Amino acid sequence: MHVLESEAPLIVYVDIKSPYAFVAIRPTLALEGELGVKFDWRPLTLDIPSYLGSAEKKDGKVVSSKGRSPRTWNAIRYSYRDARRYAERQGLILKGTEKIWDSSLPNIGILWVMQTARDRLEDYFEAVYPPFWRRELDIENLAVVEGCLRSAGVEVTGFADFAAGAGRQLHDELQPQFHPNGIYGVPSYVLEEEIFFGREHIPYLRWAISGRVGPAPDIAYEID
């Protein structure tokens, strides 16, 4: 699988542990439904410590931190405030995570749903994203992710083997392709091998996929 190629009209890259992906899920699903097409949803598991350092909190207090300057902390705090604005407009709760999670397992869950129960993808996102951002899910726990799949109406028989085998391989084959091909974060959208970062491009993507009738819309966040 090449990161820029798909038979679908749009590739959407997301990560369960990204607040910006979180607030883009519902608007992007709404666009998919509005256009009556199926996007190709794929995981991009962010390696946050490689560029933002790492930290762990307990009871709201930082108990360990590595590689984070005061400027980095300020940027992280602002990004959460920014994403929280859009979460609140959707009636969602967005709490800052207390550690940097390995989100590869629930992200492999995206691949599993895409392959086995495509029509349940929205239900899977609802089962994993909102509770994770309310700090209710241990997404590194296989049984927890299987529980999210079950609650979304997705068959879990075979998922453990998939997560350790073919799904893990597909996930891991995608990751080193991102930066060389110009994809650095989520949500990222790929339209005809052109990359768009951020949900602010949804109005343009709607216009482009709909046939590019009239002038292109401005690049801007939508209300919800």
SVG drawing of the C-alpha trace seen along z (x, -y; Angstrom):
<svg xmlns="http://www.w3.org/2000/svg" viewBox="-25 -32 41 48">
<polyline fill="none" stroke="black" stroke-width="0.4" points="0.0,0.0 1.4,-3.4 0.5,-6.3 -0.6,-8.5 -2.5,-6.0 -6.0,-4.7 -9.0,-3.8 -11.2,-5.9 -11.8,-9.6 -10.0,-10.7 -7.5,-9.1 -8.0,-10.3 -5.1,-9.7 -5.9,-9.9 -4.5,-8.9 -6.6,-8.0 -4.3,-10.0 -4.4,-13.2 -6.8,-15.9 -6.9,-17.5 -7.9,-14.2 -10.5,-13.8 -12.3,-17.1 -12.0,-16.3 -13.7,-12.9 -17.4,-13.9 -17.0,-16.7 -15.1,-14.3 -17.7,-11.6 -20.4,-14.1 -18.6,-15.1 -18.4,-11.4 -22.1,-11.0 -23.0,-14.3 -21.1,-13.3 -22.4,-9.7 -18.9,-8.2 -16.5,-6.1 -13.2,-7.5 -10.1,-5.4 -9.5,-5.8 -6.0,-4.9 -3.8,-5.2 -0.8,-7.5 0.6,-6.7 2.4,-9.8 5.8,-9.5 5.3,-12.5 8.5,-12.1 10.6,-12.4 9.6,-16.0 7.8,-17.2 9.6,-15.3 7.7,-13.2 6.0,-13.6 3.7,-11.9 1.1,-13.3 -0.6,-12.0 -3.6,-13.8 -3.0,-16.7 0.6,-17.2 3.7,-16.5 5.6,-13.7 8.2,-13.2 9.3,-15.1 12.0,-14.6 13.1,-16.8 10.4,-19.5 11.4,-23.2 9.1,-25.9 8.4,-26.9 7.3,-23.4 5.1,-23.1 3.4,-26.4 2.8,-25.2 1.3,-21.9 -1.0,-23.8 -2.2,-26.1 -2.8,-23.2 -5.1,-21.6 -7.0,-24.8 -7.4,-25.2 -8.7,-21.7 -10.9,-21.9 -12.8,-24.8 -13.9,-22.6 -14.6,-19.6 -16.9,-21.7 -18.9,-22.9 -19.6,-19.2 -20.6,-18.5 -17.5,-16.5 -15.1,-16.4 -11.4,-16.7 -9.1,-16.2 -5.3,-16.4 -3.8,-12.9 -1.7,-12.0 1.0,-10.2 2.0,-9.7 0.1,-6.6 1.1,-4.0 -2.0,-4.2 -1.0,-1.6 -3.4,1.0 -6.6,-1.0 -5.2,-2.4 -4.8,1.1 -8.4,1.4 -9.2,-1.1 -7.6,1.2 -9.6,4.2 -12.9,2.3 -12.1,1.1 -11.4,4.7 -14.2,6.5 -17.0,4.1 -16.7,0.9 -20.2,-0.2 -19.4,-0.2 -16.4,-2.6 -18.4,-5.5 -19.6,-3.4 -16.0,-2.3 -14.8,-5.9 -17.6,-6.8 -16.7,-3.8 -13.0,-4.7 -12.5,-8.4 -14.8,-10.2 -14.1,-7.8 -10.4,-8.0 -10.5,-11.8 -12.5,-11.5 -9.6,-9.4 -11.8,-6.3 -9.9,-3.9 -6.5,-2.1 -6.0,-1.9 -2.8,0.1 -4.9,3.0 -6.0,5.6 -9.2,6.5 -10.2,2.8 -9.8,2.3 -11.7,5.5 -14.5,4.2 -14.6,1.0 -15.0,3.2 -17.8,5.2 -19.7,2.2 -19.4,0.9 -20.9,4.1 -17.7,5.4 -16.7,9.0 -13.5,9.5 -12.7,13.1 -9.4,13.0 -8.6,9.4 -5.8,10.4 -4.0,12.4 -4.5,9.5 -3.2,7.0 -0.1,9.1 0.3,10.2 -1.0,8.9 -2.5,5.7 0.6,4.9 2.7,5.4 0.4,3.2 0.5,0.5 4.3,0.7 4.7,0.5 2.8,-2.7 4.7,-4.6 8.1,-5.1 6.5,-6.3 4.8,-9.4 7.6,-11.9 9.4,-11.1 6.0,-11.7 5.3,-15.0 2.8,-13.8 3.7,-15.0 0.6,-15.0 -3.1,-14.3 -5.7,-14.8 -4.2,-14.6 -6.2,-14.2 -4.8,-13.0 -6.8,-14.0 -5.3,-12.8 -1.9,-12.5 -2.1,-16.1 -1.8,-16.5 -4.0,-18.7 -3.3,-19.0 -6.0,-19.9 -9.8,-20.0 -9.8,-23.6 -9.5,-22.1 -12.9,-20.3 -14.8,-23.0 -12.2,-22.8 -12.3,-19.0 -16.1,-19.1 -15.8,-21.5 -13.1,-19.5 -14.7,-16.1 -18.1,-17.5 -16.7,-18.6 -15.0,-21.9 -18.1,-23.9 -17.8,-27.7 -14.9,-29.4 -13.0,-27.4 -14.0,-28.2 -11.8,-29.8 -9.7,-27.7 -11.4,-27.8 -12.8,-25.8 -16.4,-25.1 -18.5,-25.6 -18.8,-22.0"/>
</svg>
